[in-house]
Amino acid sequence: MDGLLSLANQLKSQVEGLSLFRKVMDSVGWLLSAHTHLTVQVFSSTQYEQIQLCDDITVSLLCIQMWIQTCTVSSKFLSDLSDDAILLLLEEAVCQLAHSSDAAVGRASIRLILLMARGLELRLPSLKLNFKGLDRLLEKDWRGRGFDQDVDQLVAIIQSEKPVTNQLEESTERVRAASVIQATWRSYQTRRRVKNLNRAVSTLQRRYRSRRRHEQEQQEAQRQKEELKYQVCVRRQQARRSFHQRQLRLLQLLPPEQVQPYLEECKRRAAIVIQSFWRGFRERRRYKNTLRHALRQKDIQEQAARTLQRAVRRFLEKRAPAKVPFLVPLWIGQEGLTDSRRAELQQQVDNYISVHRSSRVSPEECVSLHQEVQLLLQAELQRGDYYRREEQRVAAVLACTHTQLELLRDAPPLSVVTEMQANSFLSPSASIAARARDAHNAVLQASRLPWWRMLGELDAGVGSGHAHLQELEAELGGLFIGGPAKDSKLSEVE
């Protein structure tokens, strides 16, 4: 059997060997039909596993057809198979249905499963239990491929199965699964407990040490408190003993007849001290009781007063809206003044003025005062117009001056100046232009004189020139710009 399967494994990869592969597989089928016990050996053979892993559709189809032929030829083949062999054969058919998309392979696989279902009947393993979802696979992938009748028969067989025989196995499987889950969970808890053991121990030790330290501190504080109390008692005893010893020494110094009066005096003073303490305590307690009673009475009275005031206010709030008369809003029913109404009101005003005349000012004086006020108002309005015109004139002059200054500041040099640019610097006033031209010519003539002509007139010339420039400035209203370079530099520095 192994030799035949090995030969088939070698022939499956050869194109010319497919016919030989078919003959070899037919021989294997005839052997299996005669010797059923070889079925398990075929399924456990590595050569047959390699044949099953082949992706060739023809090889898969020939394998399925071999099993169909074996089941058809021998009627006792299926009945003689063991349960493991039946399950392996079913797994091969279902595997072909799941992995192959060829219609011939699918039809052959479904036909093989139907043959096994008819031949085995009660011995057929539960398809629903062992192959879950097989019915959905058939409905989804193999319906409408030309063999719907076979698909319907197989689906009906799967859905009509009642897993009675495998209830024990299923319960056993569930028990085993539950045991595995419990074991896993317990092992996880144990590992976590062991992992957290060190931290838990350290936490426990830390808490125990802190608690022990706290108890030790409390014990130490209690011991110190008791020791202090004991020391206070000892000191009191020592003070009392020293007092009695001192008193005894004093008694020894006294004459015998004065000892008894002295002791009585001491008793009297002690009684006075005790009585004073007791009376003070009693008075304080009485005062506290009286004060507490007075405060309680005061609180009760204040609470009662607040209750009464609240009730009275609520009563007044409820009563106030009922007493307030309904006021019609002023804008309801009011209309604008008409001419007749306006004349009527003016007549009422005149009548009131005629009846209630002023005793301080006569009507003639009122008329004269009215005329004076009108004249003053007219004069004020005229003065305002004059001021506005003056301001406009000043603003215009300043604007003109600023414009001329900007033109002079941005003036081009004489080498490149044009006639139009030169005309823009001419003054609109003829007199000012003539005077400026004469002054400019005089300055040019003075600058062209030889130096020896100006030696005797240097001082006088400077003074007269400067005064002359000031006169020109005053006469032209600050619009004259000229003079020698020295004067211009001096004026710029100033």
Secondary structure, 3 states (H helix, E strand, C coil): CHHHHHHHHHHCCCCCCHHHHHHHHHHHHHHHHHCCCHHHHHHCCHHHHHHHCCCCHHHHHHHHHHHHHHHHHCCCHHHHCCHHHHHHHHHHHHHHHHHCCCHHHHHHHHHHHHHHHHHHHHHCCCHHHHCCCHHHHHHHHCCCCCCHHHHHHHHHHHHCCCCCCCHHHHHHHHHHHHHHHHHHHHHHHHHHHHHCHHHHHHHHHHHHHHHHHHHHHHHHHHHHHHHHHHHHHHHHHHHHHHHHHHHHHHHHHCCHHHHHHHHHHHHHHHHHHHHHHHHHHHHHHHHHHHHHHHHHHHHHHHHHHHHHHHHHHHHHHHHHHHHCCCCCCCCCCCCCCCHHHHHHHHHHHHHHHHHCCCCCCCHHHHHHHHHHHHHHHHHHHHHHHHHHHHHHHHHHHHHHHHHHHHHHHCCCCCCCCCHHHHHCCCCCCHHHHHHHHHHHHHHHHHHHCCHHHHCCCHHHHHHHHHHHHHHHHHHHCCCCCCCCHHHHHHHHHC
